[in-house]
Amino acid sequence: MIGRLAQLAASSARGVLFTVIEGEPLGAKLLVLEGGETVGDGPAELVGYADEVIRRGRNRQLEVDGMKVFAEWYGPPPRLLVYGAVDTAEALCRAAKLLGWHTIVADARAKFATRERMPSCDELIVAWPEEAFAQVAPDHSTAIVVLTHDDKFDEPALLGALETEAFYIGALGSRRNQERRRERLLEAGASEEQLDRIVGPCGLDIGADSQEETALSILAEILAVRARREGGPLRTAKQRIHVETD
């Protein structure tokens, strides 16, 4: 068990370690990897809870058949993929790095996608959306933000994002531009249900003005979506201040 956990921590794989903390068999452990591998003597029914825990990316306490079980999540940090090497992209990467996230900026315009302009990102990709998405392979632990303000980039980037499991897809632009873009995406073959996944204009309503404030607004919304929260004032929130563990 310890050896497999060490291997998991050193890799980019994801998994969850279940430990029975109340009930029988007390202290039993079961490690479930995203691919389905299991290690340990914990109750087999815990396997059914693994996918949700892995996708949420947080430790949780569960109640299962009279047992209390602590689910400890293992995996690489979430990824932020920004298409459009504009000033807001750099501000987003700087902010996301403070959270320990892995940041990627992609743009087909080589004069924009430079290390001088994007020093904070972990990866910089000069490619059209289709190529960039194929290289990154966004998954359920990836947030995507499209910032180019240019239809020839925005539309293929959003269509590509909709083909992934990204937990967040955001796009800048006025409400009028969002409606115009929506019509064009429908004409391109996207369904209404798919388009409902796009958050646009992206970000929380905090009166953002500067690039940094806009980045903070967008990243705050990404965090709220990942935690399944509304993103409103804490004083009016009906849930616990911190994400529930049960």
C-alpha positions in Angstrom: 0.0 0.0 0.0 2.7 2.5 1.0 4.8 1.7 -2.1 1.8 2.1 -4.4 0.9 5.4 -2.8 4.5 6.7 -3.3 4.3 5.7 -6.9 1.0 7.5 -7.3 2.3 10.6 -5.7 5.3 10.7 -8.0 3.2 10.2 -11.1 0.5 12.2 -12.8 -2.2 9.6 -12.0 -5.1 10.2 -9.8 -6.6 8.1 -7.0 -8.4 8.1 -3.7 -7.5 6.3 -0.4 -10.5 5.3 1.6 -10.0 4.7 5.3 -12.8 3.4 7.6 -12.7 5.7 10.6 -15.9 4.6 12.3 -17.7 1.3 12.1 -16.5 -2.1 10.8 -13.9 -3.0 9.5 -12.4 -0.1 11.5 -9.1 1.1 10.0 -9.5 -0.8 6.8 -8.0 0.9 3.8 -8.7 0.7 0.1 -6.8 2.6 -2.6 -8.7 3.1 -5.9 -6.9 4.5 -8.9 -8.7 6.4 -11.7 -8.1 3.5 -14.1 -9.9 1.0 -11.8 -6.9 -0.6 -10.0 -7.5 -1.3 -6.3 -5.1 -2.0 -3.5 -6.0 -2.9 0.1 -8.6 -4.7 2.2 -11.3 -2.0 2.5 -14.9 -2.7 1.7 -15.4 -3.2 -2.1 -18.5 -1.0 -2.2 -16.2 2.0 -1.7 -15.1 1.7 -5.3 -18.4 3.2 -6.4 -17.6 6.5 -4.7 -14.1 6.9 -6.2 -15.0 8.6 -9.4 -16.9 11.4 -7.7 -14.1 12.0 -5.2 -11.5 12.0 -7.9 -13.4 14.4 -10.1 -14.1 16.9 -7.3 -10.4 16.8 -6.3 -10.9 17.2 -2.6 -10.7 15.1 0.5 -14.1 14.2 1.9 -15.8 12.3 4.7 -18.4 9.8 3.6 -21.1 7.8 5.3 -21.5 4.4 3.6 -23.6 1.6 5.0 -23.3 2.7 8.6 -19.5 3.4 8.3 -17.8 6.7 8.3 -15.1 6.8 5.7 -12.4 9.4 5.1 -11.6 9.7 1.4 -8.1 11.1 0.7 -7.6 12.5 -2.8 -4.3 12.1 -4.7 -3.4 13.6 -8.0 -1.6 16.4 -9.9 -2.8 20.0 -9.5 -5.7 21.3 -11.7 -4.8 22.8 -15.0 -5.7 26.2 -16.5 -5.6 26.4 -20.3 -5.9 29.9 -21.7 -6.3 30.3 -25.4 -5.2 33.8 -26.4 -1.9 35.2 -25.2 -3.3 38.6 -24.1 -2.5 40.6 -21.0 -5.3 39.0 -19.1 -3.8 35.6 -19.8 -0.6 36.5 -18.0 -2.6 37.9 -15.1 -4.6 34.7 -14.9 -1.4 32.6 -14.9 0.2 34.7 -12.2 -2.9 34.3 -10.0 -3.4 30.6 -10.7 0.3 29.9 -9.8 -0.4 31.2 -6.3 -2.9 28.4 -6.0 -0.4 25.8 -7.2 -2.2 25.2 -10.5 -0.5 24.2 -13.7 -1.0 26.9 -16.3 -0.9 26.7 -20.1 -1.2 29.5 -22.6 -1.8 28.8 -26.3 -2.1 31.1 -29.3 -1.5 30.8 -33.0 0.0 34.3 -33.1 3.7 33.7 -32.5 4.3 37.5 -31.9 1.9 37.3 -28.9 2.8 33.9 -27.5 6.3 34.7 -26.2 8.0 34.2 -22.9 8.6 37.9 -22.6 4.9 38.5 -22.7 3.8 35.3 -20.8 6.5 34.7 -18.2 4.2 33.1 -15.6 2.7 30.2 -17.6 4.2 26.7 -17.2 3.6 25.8 -20.8 3.5 28.1 -23.9 2.1 26.7 -27.1 2.1 28.4 -30.5 -0.6 26.6 -32.4 -4.2 26.9 -33.7 -6.9 25.8 -31.3 -7.3 22.3 -32.8 -3.6 21.5 -32.5 -3.3 23.1 -29.0 -6.2 21.1 -27.7 -4.8 17.9 -29.1 -1.5 18.6 -27.4 -3.0 19.5 -24.0 -5.9 17.0 -24.0 -8.0 18.8 -21.5 -9.7 16.5 -18.9 -12.2 16.8 -16.1 -9.5 18.6 -14.0 -8.9 21.4 -16.6 -10.4 24.8 -16.8 -10.4 26.5 -20.2 -10.7 30.3 -20.8 -10.8 31.8 -24.3 -9.6 35.3 -24.6 -8.7 36.2 -28.2 -11.6 38.4 -29.1 -11.3 37.1 -32.7 -13.8 34.8 -34.2 -11.3 32.8 -36.2 -9.7 31.8 -33.0 -12.6 32.0 -30.5 -15.0 29.8 -32.4 -12.7 26.8 -33.0 -11.3 27.1 -29.5 -14.8 27.0 -28.0 -15.9 24.1 -30.2 -12.8 22.2 -29.3 -13.4 22.9 -25.6 -16.9 21.6 -25.9 -15.5 18.2 -27.1 -13.5 17.8 -23.8 -14.5 17.1 -20.2 -13.2 20.4 -19.0 -15.1 21.4 -15.8 -15.1 25.1 -16.8 -15.3 26.8 -20.2 -15.2 30.6 -20.1 -15.1 33.3 -22.8 -14.7 37.0 -22.5 -16.9 39.4 -24.5 -19.9 41.6 -24.1 -23.4 40.1 -23.8 -24.1 41.1 -27.4 -20.9 39.4 -28.6 -21.8 36.3 -26.6 -25.2 36.1 -28.3 -23.7 36.6 -31.7 -21.1 34.0 -31.0 -23.7 31.6 -29.8 -25.6 31.8 -33.1 -22.4 31.1 -35.0 -21.5 28.1 -32.8 -25.0 26.7 -33.4 -24.6 27.1 -37.1 -21.2 25.3 -36.8 -23.0 22.3 -35.3 -22.9 22.8 -31.5 -26.1 22.0 -29.6 -28.0 24.2 -27.2 -27.1 21.8 -24.4 -23.4 22.0 -25.3 -23.5 25.8 -25.4 -24.9 25.9 -21.9 -21.5 24.8 -20.7 -19.9 28.0 -21.9 -19.7 30.7 -19.2 -19.8 34.0 -21.0 -19.2 36.7 -20.1 -16.9 34.8 -17.7 -16.1 36.0 -14.2 -17.9 37.1 -11.1 -19.5 40.5 -10.8 -17.0 42.3 -8.7 -16.7 45.5 -10.8 -13.4 44.4 -12.3 -11.6 47.1 -14.3 -7.9 46.3 -14.7 -6.4 43.1 -16.2 -5.5 41.9 -12.8 -9.0 42.5 -11.4 -10.5 40.7 -14.4 -8.2 37.7 -13.9 -9.3 37.6 -10.2 -12.9 37.7 -11.2 -12.5 34.8 -13.7 -10.4 32.7 -11.3 -12.8 33.2 -8.5 -15.6 31.9 -10.7 -13.5 28.9 -11.7 -12.9 28.1 -8.1 -16.6 28.4 -7.3 -17.6 26.1 -10.1 -15.0 23.5 -9.1 -16.3 23.6 -5.5 -19.9 23.6 -6.7 -20.6 26.9 -5.0 -22.6 30.0 -6.3 -19.8 32.5 -5.7 -22.0 35.0 -3.8 -21.3 36.9 -0.5 -20.4 34.6 2.4 -22.8 36.5 4.7 -25.8 35.3 2.7 -24.5 31.8 1.9 -26.6 28.9 3.2 -23.7 26.4 3.1 -20.7 26.1 5.4 -17.9 28.7 4.8 -15.5 25.9 4.0 -16.3 23.1 1.6 -18.1 20.3 3.4 -16.3 17.1 4.1 -19.4 15.0 4.6 
